[in-house]
Amino acid sequence: METGNALTIAEESLNELFFEEEARLWAEVYGKQSDKPDLESLQRMLESVNHLLLSLELPWERFIPILYRSFALYMRHPDENTNNRKTYQLSAQLMDSVVFLSKNTNLIHSVHLFCNVQIAALKKLQGEKREAEEQETEEQKIGKPETENLKSE
């Protein structure tokens, strides 16, 4: 029984260390200076990335013809003040990006699912930490009267 508890505690400790290191790395990337890793901040960042990935999961292949027609209409009525060569280049880059996104929807979806799993694991860890802290404070409250009774005797 104690071996099972020790393994569970070791696993929770590794899980916590993993997320603390992730929080440190994200903070480093975003330029936040902190001695203590902030798991809530990590959760907010993961949720932001998750939202970005969700917005990238559009059916991009449906937008390619619309973009092409819009560009063709734009080029039928060129503006004398704009450089057509630059317009062609930017349009080609945009089309390349849309094609890339349409070909990689499975990858985007997989990373989105991975972020969901990370967020769920992080929430679970935070809940477990809160429960442990509450239990610890309850034990301290219960333990204080007993020691006071011993001192008075």
C-alpha positions as CSV (number, residue, x, y, z in Angstrom):
1,M,0.0,0.0,0.0
2,E,2.8,2.4,0.9
3,T,4.6,1.5,-2.3
4,G,1.6,2.5,-4.3
5,N,1.3,5.8,-2.5
6,A,5.0,6.5,-3.0
7,L,4.7,5.8,-6.7
8,T,1.7,8.1,-7.0
9,I,3.5,10.8,-5.1
10,A,6.5,10.4,-7.3
11,E,4.4,10.5,-10.5
12,E,2.6,13.7,-9.2
13,S,5.9,15.2,-8.4
14,L,7.2,14.5,-11.9
15,N,4.0,15.9,-13.4
16,E,4.4,19.0,-11.3
17,L,8.1,19.4,-12.3
18,F,7.2,19.0,-16.0
19,F,4.6,21.8,-15.8
20,E,6.8,24.0,-13.8
21,E,9.6,23.7,-16.4
22,E,7.0,24.4,-19.1
23,A,5.9,27.5,-17.3
24,R,9.5,28.6,-16.9
25,L,10.1,28.1,-20.7
26,W,7.0,30.0,-21.7
27,A,7.8,32.8,-19.3
28,E,11.3,32.9,-20.8
29,V,10.0,33.1,-24.3
30,Y,7.6,35.9,-23.4
31,G,10.3,37.7,-21.4
32,K,8.7,37.4,-18.0
33,Q,11.2,37.5,-15.2
34,S,10.0,35.4,-12.3
35,D,11.7,33.1,-9.8
36,K,8.6,31.0,-9.3
37,P,6.9,29.2,-12.2
38,D,3.4,30.4,-12.5
39,L,1.1,27.5,-13.5
40,E,-1.9,29.8,-13.9
41,S,0.0,31.9,-16.4
42,L,1.0,28.7,-18.3
43,Q,-2.6,27.7,-18.4
44,R,-3.7,31.1,-19.9
45,M,-0.9,30.8,-22.5
46,L,-1.9,27.3,-23.4
47,E,-5.5,28.4,-23.7
48,S,-4.4,31.3,-26.0
49,V,-2.5,28.9,-28.2
50,N,-5.4,26.5,-28.2
51,H,-7.7,29.3,-29.3
52,L,-5.3,30.3,-32.1
53,L,-5.1,26.7,-33.3
54,L,-8.9,26.4,-33.2
55,S,-9.1,29.5,-35.5
56,L,-6.6,27.9,-37.9
57,E,-8.8,24.8,-38.3
58,L,-10.9,26.5,-40.9
59,P,-11.7,24.6,-44.1
60,W,-9.1,26.6,-46.0
61,E,-9.6,24.7,-49.2
62,R,-13.0,26.4,-49.5
63,F,-11.4,29.9,-49.4
64,I,-8.9,29.3,-52.2
65,P,-11.4,29.9,-55.0
66,I,-12.8,33.0,-53.2
67,L,-9.4,34.5,-52.8
68,Y,-8.5,33.7,-56.4
69,R,-11.7,35.4,-57.7
70,S,-11.2,38.4,-55.4
71,F,-7.7,38.8,-56.7
72,A,-8.8,38.5,-60.3
73,L,-11.5,41.1,-59.8
74,Y,-9.0,43.4,-58.1
75,M,-6.5,43.0,-61.0
76,R,-9.2,43.9,-63.6
77,H,-9.4,47.4,-62.1
78,P,-5.8,48.1,-61.2
79,D,-4.9,51.1,-59.1
80,E,-2.3,53.3,-60.7
81,N,-0.8,54.1,-57.4
82,T,0.1,50.5,-56.5
83,N,2.9,48.3,-57.7
84,N,1.4,45.4,-59.6
85,R,4.5,43.2,-59.2
86,K,4.3,43.6,-55.4
87,T,0.6,42.8,-55.5
88,Y,1.2,39.6,-57.4
89,Q,4.0,38.6,-55.0
90,L,1.9,39.3,-51.9
91,S,-1.1,37.5,-53.4
92,A,1.1,34.5,-54.3
93,Q,2.4,34.4,-50.7
94,L,-1.1,34.5,-49.3
95,M,-2.3,31.7,-51.6
96,D,0.8,29.6,-50.6
97,S,-0.1,30.1,-46.9
98,V,-3.7,29.2,-47.5
99,V,-2.7,26.1,-49.4
100,F,-0.2,25.1,-46.7
101,L,-2.9,25.5,-44.0
102,S,-5.4,23.5,-46.1
103,K,-2.9,20.7,-46.5
104,N,-2.0,20.6,-42.7
105,T,-5.4,20.7,-41.1
106,N,-4.8,17.3,-39.5
107,L,-1.5,18.6,-37.9
108,I,-3.3,21.7,-36.7
109,H,-6.1,19.6,-35.2
110,S,-3.6,17.2,-33.6
111,V,-1.7,20.1,-31.9
112,H,-5.1,21.5,-30.8
113,L,-6.0,18.2,-29.2
114,F,-2.5,18.1,-27.6
115,C,-3.1,21.5,-26.1
116,N,-6.5,20.4,-24.8
117,V,-4.8,17.4,-23.0
118,Q,-2.1,19.7,-21.6
119,I,-4.7,22.1,-20.3
120,A,-6.8,19.3,-18.7
121,A,-3.7,17.8,-17.0
122,L,-2.6,21.3,-15.8
123,K,-6.1,21.9,-14.3
124,K,-6.0,18.5,-12.6
125,L,-2.6,19.2,-11.1
126,Q,-3.8,22.6,-9.9
127,G,-6.8,21.0,-8.3
128,E,-4.7,18.4,-6.6
129,K,-2.4,21.1,-5.3
130,R,-5.3,23.1,-3.9
131,E,-6.7,20.0,-2.3
132,A,-3.4,19.1,-0.7
133,E,-3.0,22.7,0.6
134,E,-6.5,22.7,2.0
135,Q,-5.9,19.3,3.7
136,E,-2.6,20.6,5.1
137,T,-4.2,23.7,6.6
138,E,-7.0,21.5,8.1
139,E,-4.4,19.2,9.6
140,Q,-2.6,22.3,11.0
141,K,-5.8,23.6,12.5
142,I,-6.6,20.2,14.0
143,G,-3.0,19.7,15.2
144,K,-2.8,23.1,17.1
145,P,-5.5,22.4,19.8
146,E,-3.9,19.1,20.6
147,T,-0.5,20.6,21.2
148,E,-2.1,23.4,23.3
149,N,-3.8,20.8,25.5
150,L,-0.6,18.9,26.0
151,K,1.2,22.1,27.1
152,S,-1.5,23.0,29.6
153,E,-1.3,19.6,31.2
